[in-house]
Amino acid sequence: MMLSLLLLVFLVELGAHLVNTVGAATINNILWNLYLAIPTQTSKQVAEQKKLQKEYLTIRRDLNATSSQDQFAKWAKLRRQHDKLQDQLEKNKSSYEASKSKFDSTVNILRWLTTTGLKFLLPFWYAKQPMFWLPQGWFPYYAEWILSFPRAPIGSVSIASWQTACTGVVMLMSDMITAILGLLLGAKIAQKQPAGAAATGEKRKETPNSQQLRNKKDS
């Protein structure tokens, strides 16, 4: 139980950091695309919308290529089909936006409950429960009191202290990964620069002034 609680606190802190780093809107779009990949009523509506839109563009192209004076009957038929499809697309668009808005609201609530909500709930619920015990006699009393704050037994690590430690570890891991990626990217750019510099040097030619100065030095 304790091991699972320790891991749960760490995963909550990691999830909250990922949400803040990636962004809520980006996560919502990823989850929405995954949801559309599932055979649901919404995914069927989206597929139908794409089909209607393709048909609409075809009729619109034919309508623009048809003269209303020379081919009035054909033009009128295409015009009716065009207007009908346009109205249907507008209705489907409204339905799609309503479904997307409802989906985003649900995801936002679930994300808040599983990140921010748990970050407040877990320390409150397990405030008196020690996460693990410190080795006896290794730390002075004031250090044990701080680590057990607010209501865990003296000599143990409280969930609030463990949560703070997890936040620090997650931030450290994030900074380390960012630094490693920055070094790798810088190394790739540095490898490309000599070739580019050489190519630039080959294209450069001596100007008449520089050549005259060199001749004066030689003389």
C-alpha positions in Angstrom: 0.0 0.0 0.0 2.8 2.4 1.0 4.8 1.7 -2.2 1.7 2.3 -4.3 1.0 5.6 -2.5 4.6 6.7 -3.0 4.4 5.9 -6.7 1.0 7.5 -7.0 2.2 10.8 -5.6 5.2 10.7 -8.0 3.0 10.0 -11.0 0.6 12.8 -10.0 3.5 15.3 -9.9 4.9 13.9 -13.2 1.5 14.2 -14.9 1.0 17.8 -13.6 4.4 18.8 -14.9 3.7 17.2 -18.3 0.4 19.0 -18.6 2.1 22.3 -17.8 4.9 21.6 -20.3 2.9 20.3 -23.2 -0.2 22.5 -22.7 -3.8 21.7 -22.1 -4.9 22.6 -25.6 -2.3 20.3 -27.2 -3.3 17.4 -24.9 -7.0 17.9 -25.7 -6.3 17.8 -29.5 -4.3 14.6 -29.1 -7.0 12.9 -27.1 -9.7 14.2 -29.5 -7.9 12.6 -32.5 -7.5 9.4 -30.5 -11.2 9.5 -29.7 -12.1 10.0 -33.3 -10.1 6.9 -34.2 -12.6 4.9 -32.1 -15.8 3.8 -34.0 -18.3 6.0 -32.3 -21.2 8.2 -33.4 -19.0 11.2 -33.4 -16.4 9.6 -35.6 -19.1 8.6 -38.0 -20.3 12.2 -38.2 -16.8 13.4 -38.8 -16.3 10.9 -41.6 -19.7 11.9 -43.1 -18.6 15.6 -42.8 -15.4 14.9 -44.8 -17.4 13.1 -47.4 -19.9 15.9 -47.8 -17.2 18.5 -47.9 -15.5 16.6 -50.7 -18.7 16.4 -52.6 -19.4 20.0 -51.9 -16.1 21.1 -53.3 -16.7 19.0 -56.5 -20.1 20.6 -57.1 -18.8 24.0 -56.4 -16.0 23.5 -58.9 -18.6 22.3 -61.5 -20.8 25.2 -60.7 -18.1 27.8 -61.3 -17.2 26.1 -64.6 -20.9 26.2 -65.8 -22.3 29.3 -67.4 -25.7 30.5 -65.9 -26.7 31.9 -69.3 -25.6 29.2 -71.8 -26.3 26.2 -69.5 -29.0 27.6 -67.2 -30.7 24.2 -66.5 -27.5 22.5 -65.5 -26.4 25.6 -63.6 -29.7 25.7 -61.6 -29.4 22.0 -60.7 -25.9 22.4 -59.5 -26.9 25.5 -57.6 -29.6 23.7 -55.7 -27.2 20.9 -54.9 -24.6 23.4 -53.8 -27.0 25.3 -51.5 -28.3 22.0 -50.0 -24.9 20.7 -49.2 -23.8 24.0 -47.8 -26.7 24.1 -45.4 -26.0 20.5 -44.3 -22.3 21.3 -43.8 -23.2 24.2 -41.6 -25.5 22.0 -39.5 -22.9 19.3 -39.2 -20.3 21.9 -38.3 -22.4 23.2 -35.4 -22.9 19.6 -34.2 -19.2 18.9 -34.5 -18.2 22.0 -32.5 -20.8 21.2 -29.8 -19.3 17.6 -29.5 -15.8 19.0 -29.4 -16.7 21.5 -26.7 -18.3 18.9 -24.6 -15.3 16.6 -25.0 -12.9 19.3 -24.0 -15.0 20.1 -20.9 -15.0 16.5 -19.9 -11.2 16.1 -20.4 -10.5 19.4 -18.6 -12.5 18.1 -15.6 -10.8 14.7 -15.6 -7.4 16.3 -16.0 -8.0 18.6 -13.1 -9.2 15.8 -10.9 -6.2 13.5 -11.7 -3.6 16.3 -11.3 -4.5 19.4 -9.3 -7.3 17.7 -7.5 -5.2 14.8 -6.3 -2.3 17.2 -5.4 -4.6 18.7 -2.8 -6.6 15.7 -1.8 -3.7 13.2 -1.2 -1.9 15.4 1.4 -5.1 16.1 3.2 -6.3 12.5 3.3 -3.0 11.0 4.2 -1.6 13.8 6.3 -1.1 11.6 9.4 0.2 8.6 7.6 4.0 8.2 7.3 5.4 7.6 3.9 8.5 5.9 5.3 10.6 6.1 8.5 14.0 7.8 8.7 16.9 5.9 10.2 16.9 6.5 13.9 19.5 9.0 15.1 20.6 10.1 11.7 18.9 13.5 11.7 18.5 16.2 14.4 15.1 16.8 15.9 14.3 19.9 13.9 15.0 18.1 10.6 12.8 15.2 11.6 10.1 17.7 12.6 10.3 19.5 9.2 10.2 16.2 7.3 7.2 15.0 9.2 5.3 18.3 8.8 2.4 18.9 9.1 0.9 15.9 11.0 2.9 12.8 10.4 4.7 11.1 13.3 8.1 12.5 14.3 10.9 10.5 12.7 8.9 9.8 9.5 8.5 11.5 6.1 5.1 13.0 5.6 3.2 12.9 2.3 3.7 16.7 2.0 7.5 16.3 2.2 7.4 13.4 -0.2 5.3 15.5 -2.6 7.8 18.3 -2.4 10.7 15.9 -3.1 8.9 14.4 -6.1 8.3 17.9 -7.5 12.0 18.6 -7.2 13.0 15.4 -8.8 10.6 15.9 -11.7 11.9 19.4 -12.3 15.5 18.1 -12.1 14.7 15.4 -14.6 13.0 17.9 -16.9 15.9 20.3 -16.8 18.4 17.4 -17.4 16.5 16.1 -20.4 16.2 19.7 -21.8 19.9 20.2 -21.4 20.8 16.9 -23.1 18.5 17.7 -26.0 20.1 21.1 -26.2 23.6 19.6 -26.3 22.6 17.1 -29.0 21.0 19.8 -31.1 24.0 22.1 -30.7 26.4 19.2 -31.7 24.4 18.6 -34.8 24.5 22.3 -35.7 28.2 22.4 -35.0 28.8 19.4 -37.3 27.0 21.2 -40.2 28.7 24.5 -39.7 32.2 23.6 -41.0 30.8 22.3 -44.3 28.7 25.4 -44.7 31.6 27.6 -43.8 33.8 25.9 -46.3 31.3 26.2 -49.0 30.9 29.9 -48.2 34.7 30.3 -48.2 34.9 28.8 -51.7 32.3 31.2 -53.0 34.1 34.2 -51.6 36.7 35.7 -53.8 39.3 38.3 -53.1 38.3 41.8 -53.7 40.6 44.1 -55.8 41.5 46.2 -52.7 42.6 43.1 -50.7 44.6 41.9 -53.6 46.4 45.3 -53.9 47.2 45.3 -50.2 48.7 41.9 -50.5 50.9 42.9 -53.5 52.1 46.0 -51.5 53.1 43.7 -48.6 55.0 41.4 -51.0 56.9 44.3 -52.5 
